[in-house]
Amino acid sequence: MIGGMVSGGKGKAAHRPDNAELPAAGLGVHIGFSTTGGWLSRVIRRMTGSPVSHSFVVYHSAAFGKDMVLEASGHGFRIMSWRRFDKENKLVAMYRLKLPDEVLHQALGKLADRLGDAYDTLSLFGYLLRKWFRLKRVPFDSRKKLVCSEAVALFLGWCGMPFDDVGVVTPQILLDFAEGHGDSFELIDTGNGFGRVAAKSAKRRQRKRRRKRVPDPSPVG
């Protein structure tokens, strides 16, 4: 649920010289992860213990003839061109969703209904309270507002990959999920910091598998 107020602010990242359109396949829907050098991005990374502070959805628009970004930022849940977004953010990783077009189309339609929703700034404070006091849910989390990872988690849920509580999902949790589900996520682009992010993600998944591992029962007799 953390992230999203980092696009278009101070500390803009130098854009990659190619700034190319994304490789299209079907609808060309991608899930991306990024960060910036801005102060809020640094706060989010510190709060979540992650090099990633933002997550978003990219799709190819037939109407515009361009790749477009759907993101929750300080400006609210909005749409903007990929080329402009890429100039203002430091890409960490981009994954193409390997799902049927009809699934992606209906999920995009539901996500489009949330365009114009306000950014849930108060839930950032609620996330800190949850972390400090080990609460099960995030206080002040509004179902009528969005943060970046909440929007992406909702979208993935509509694609058939639901999360138990979208209000506690962070960009790092989403990236770990993508890294662990290669059947549905194809890594197609990375930024300079991806190696460190992927290594941390692998360690998190390994710890999670160890916690779930049940010891073999002792033989009887």
Backbone torsions as a table, in degrees:
resi	resn	phi	psi	omega
1	MET	NA	-5.8	-176.2
2	ILE	-96.3	143.9	174.8
3	GLY	119.8	172.8	171.5
4	GLY	110.5	-22.7	-179.6
5	MET	-93.3	36.4	-174.5
6	VAL	-115.0	-11.1	-176.4
7	SER	-82.6	131.0	173.9
8	GLY	79.0	11.8	-179.1
9	GLY	-100.7	-163.5	178.5
10	LYS	-69.5	162.1	-179.2
11	GLY	74.8	37.0	-178.4
12	LYS	-63.9	139.2	-179.8
13	ALA	-82.0	146.0	175.4
14	ALA	-67.2	127.3	-175.2
15	HIS	-76.7	152.4	177.5
16	ARG	-67.6	144.0	-173.4
17	PRO	-64.0	-27.7	-177.3
18	ASP	-75.9	-43.8	179.3
19	ASN	45.2	46.2	-170.9
20	ALA	-83.3	159.9	171.8
21	GLU	-66.0	151.2	-179.2
22	LEU	-76.9	150.4	177.5
23	PRO	-64.4	126.0	-175.9
24	ALA	-91.1	142.6	173.0
25	ALA	-150.3	113.8	-173.4
26	GLY	64.9	-124.7	178.0
27	LEU	-77.2	-12.1	-179.6
28	GLY	64.1	49.9	-178.5
29	VAL	-94.8	129.7	-178.0
30	HIS	-129.8	154.3	171.2
31	ILE	-112.2	126.1	-176.2
32	GLY	-120.5	159.4	179.5
33	PHE	-135.4	136.9	-175.2
34	SER	-150.7	179.9	174.5
35	THR	-156.4	175.5	173.7
36	THR	-140.6	179.3	175.8
37	GLY	-92.6	6.6	-178.2
38	GLY	-69.1	159.7	-175.8
39	TRP	-63.5	-39.1	-178.2
40	LEU	-68.8	-37.4	175.6
41	SER	-60.2	-40.8	178.3
42	ARG	-65.3	-38.2	178.1
43	VAL	-63.6	-44.7	-179.4
44	ILE	-63.5	-42.2	178.4
45	ARG	-63.1	-38.3	178.5
46	ARG	-67.3	-42.3	-178.9
47	MET	-63.8	-39.2	-174.3
48	THR	-98.2	-6.3	-178.9
49	GLY	64.0	36.1	-173.4
50	SER	-134.5	148.2	173.7
51	PRO	-75.0	-6.4	-176.8
52	VAL	-105.2	136.8	179.9
53	SER	-126.6	-1.3	-175.0
54	HIS	-149.9	145.8	175.1
55	SER	-137.9	153.7	-172.8
56	PHE	-161.5	169.3	177.8
57	VAL	-114.1	135.4	175.8
58	VAL	-121.2	135.3	177.3
59	TYR	-141.3	158.2	178.2
60	HIS	-91.7	120.2	-178.2
61	SER	-92.1	120.3	176.2
62	ALA	-68.5	-31.8	-179.1
63	ALA	-66.5	-44.1	-179.2
64	PHE	-89.3	-20.4	-175.8
65	GLY	70.2	25.0	-177.1
66	LYS	-142.5	163.4	171.0
67	ASP	-77.2	132.7	-177.9
68	MET	-122.8	149.8	-178.7
69	VAL	-108.3	133.1	169.8
70	LEU	-107.3	118.6	-175.7
71	GLU	-147.2	150.5	170.6
72	ALA	-99.9	119.0	-179.8
73	SER	-133.5	-172.3	177.4
74	GLY	-61.0	-17.2	177.8
75	HIS	-87.3	0.2	-175.5
76	GLY	100.2	-173.4	178.6
77	PHE	-84.7	118.6	-168.3
78	ARG	-141.1	173.4	175.2
79	ILE	-120.8	139.6	177.3
80	MET	-151.2	163.9	-177.8
81	SER	-72.0	146.3	178.0
82	TRP	-61.5	-40.3	-177.8
83	ARG	-60.5	-41.0	178.5
84	ARG	-71.0	-42.9	179.3
85	PHE	-58.4	-44.4	-176.4
86	ASP	-65.2	-26.1	177.9
87	LYS	-74.7	-24.5	-172.5
88	GLU	-106.2	-2.2	-176.9
89	ASN	-133.9	154.0	177.7
90	LYS	-98.9	107.5	-178.4
91	LEU	-66.6	134.6	173.7
92	VAL	-103.0	-47.2	179.7
93	ALA	-159.6	150.7	177.2
94	MET	-135.0	130.1	-179.3
95	TYR	-121.1	133.3	172.2
96	ARG	-87.2	133.8	177.9
97	LEU	-80.8	122.4	-179.6
98	LYS	-95.3	70.9	-177.0
99	LEU	-130.2	158.0	178.8
100	PRO	-60.3	146.3	-179.1
101	ASP	-57.0	-38.5	-177.4
102	GLU	-66.0	-33.5	177.4
103	VAL	-68.0	-46.7	180.0
104	LEU	-64.0	-39.0	-177.7
105	HIS	-64.1	-45.5	-178.6
106	GLN	-70.2	-33.5	178.4
107	ALA	-69.3	-39.2	176.3
108	LEU	-63.6	-37.7	178.0
109	GLY	-61.4	-42.0	178.6
110	LYS	-68.3	-38.6	179.2
111	LEU	-67.3	-35.8	179.4
112	ALA	-62.1	-28.6	178.3
113	ASP	-65.5	-17.2	-179.9
114	ARG	-92.7	-2.7	178.1
115	LEU	-57.9	134.1	-178.0
116	GLY	97.1	-11.3	176.4
117	ASP	-61.8	144.8	179.6
118	ALA	-72.9	158.5	175.9
119	TYR	-78.9	136.8	-174.6
120	ASP	-88.4	71.0	-177.1
121	THR	-60.4	-38.7	-175.9
122	LEU	-63.9	-28.6	-179.0
123	SER	-68.8	-20.3	174.4
124	LEU	-62.7	-43.2	175.6
125	PHE	-65.3	-39.3	178.2
126	GLY	-62.4	-35.7	178.1
127	TYR	-63.2	-40.7	177.5
128	LEU	-62.9	-42.4	178.4
129	LEU	-61.6	-41.8	178.8
130	ARG	-61.9	-41.3	-178.6
131	LYS	-69.2	-43.6	-177.7
132	TRP	-67.7	-42.0	-174.2
133	PHE	-103.6	7.5	176.7
134	ARG	54.5	48.1	179.0
135	LEU	-80.5	155.6	179.6
136	LYS	-75.9	-34.1	-178.3
137	ARG	-122.9	167.3	-179.4
138	VAL	-91.1	118.0	176.1
139	PRO	-63.1	149.8	176.1
140	PHE	67.0	14.3	179.5
141	ASP	-76.8	113.9	-177.2
142	SER	-91.9	133.4	177.1
143	ARG	-78.8	-9.5	-179.8
144	LYS	-99.2	-2.5	178.3
145	LYS	-124.3	167.3	-175.6
146	LEU	-136.9	149.7	161.5
147	VAL	-116.5	170.1	-168.3
148	CYS	-59.8	-49.3	-175.7
149	SER	-69.7	-29.0	176.8
150	GLU	-65.7	-41.9	178.5
151	ALA	-62.7	-44.3	-179.9
152	VAL	-67.1	-40.1	179.0
153	ALA	-64.0	-40.1	175.6
154	LEU	-61.0	-45.4	-180.0
155	PHE	-60.1	-45.8	179.3
156	LEU	-65.1	-34.6	176.3
157	GLY	-62.9	-40.8	177.3
158	TRP	-69.4	-18.9	175.8
159	CYS	-87.1	1.1	179.1
160	GLY	98.1	14.4	179.2
161	MET	-125.5	70.9	-173.1
162	PRO	-74.7	151.6	172.7
163	PHE	-107.9	148.0	-176.9
164	ASP	-59.6	-41.4	-179.2
165	ASP	-146.5	104.8	-177.5
166	VAL	-66.3	-18.5	-178.2
167	GLY	-71.0	-17.2	-178.7
168	VAL	-110.1	5.4	-179.1
169	VAL	-79.3	136.6	177.2
170	THR	-114.5	165.3	175.1
171	PRO	-55.9	-37.0	179.5
172	GLN	-66.2	-39.6	177.2
173	ILE	-61.3	-41.1	178.2
174	LEU	-65.4	-40.7	179.3
175	LEU	-66.1	-41.5	175.6
176	ASP	-58.7	-40.8	179.8
177	PHE	-63.0	-44.5	179.3
178	ALA	-63.4	-42.9	-179.7
179	GLU	-64.4	-30.5	-177.9
180	GLY	-91.2	0.3	-178.2
181	HIS	-130.0	66.1	-179.2
182	GLY	-64.3	-16.3	178.1
183	ASP	-70.6	-24.3	-178.0
184	SER	-115.0	-17.1	-176.8
185	PHE	-122.4	124.0	177.0
186	GLU	-111.6	117.1	179.0
187	LEU	-69.9	119.2	-175.6
188	ILE	-118.8	-11.8	179.1
189	ASP	-160.1	147.5	178.6
190	THR	-139.9	157.9	174.2
191	GLY	-101.6	-175.6	-175.4
192	ASN	-63.0	-31.0	-175.9
193	GLY	-91.6	9.4	-172.3
194	PHE	-67.0	-36.2	-178.3
195	GLY	-56.1	-44.8	178.9
196	ARG	-66.7	-40.2	179.5
197	VAL	-64.7	-45.2	-178.7
198	ALA	-64.1	-37.8	179.3
199	ALA	-64.7	-42.8	177.9
200	LYS	-65.6	-39.0	179.6
201	SER	-62.8	-42.2	179.6
202	ALA	-63.5	-40.1	178.8
203	LYS	-65.3	-40.0	178.5
204	ARG	-62.8	-44.2	179.9
205	ARG	-65.3	-36.0	178.5
206	GLN	-65.7	-44.1	177.8
207	ARG	-62.9	-38.9	-179.6
208	LYS	-65.1	-40.3	178.2
209	ARG	-65.5	-37.8	179.2
210	ARG	-65.5	-38.9	179.0
211	ARG	-65.4	-33.4	-178.5
212	LYS	-81.9	-16.9	-175.2
213	ARG	-67.4	130.2	179.5
214	VAL	-104.2	126.5	-179.2
215	PRO	-63.6	147.5	178.1
216	ASP	-65.1	139.8	178.7
217	PRO	-64.5	144.8	179.5
218	SER	-68.4	141.6	179.1
219	PRO	-65.5	144.1	-179.4
220	VAL	-102.1	135.3	176.1
221	GLY	86.4	NA	NA
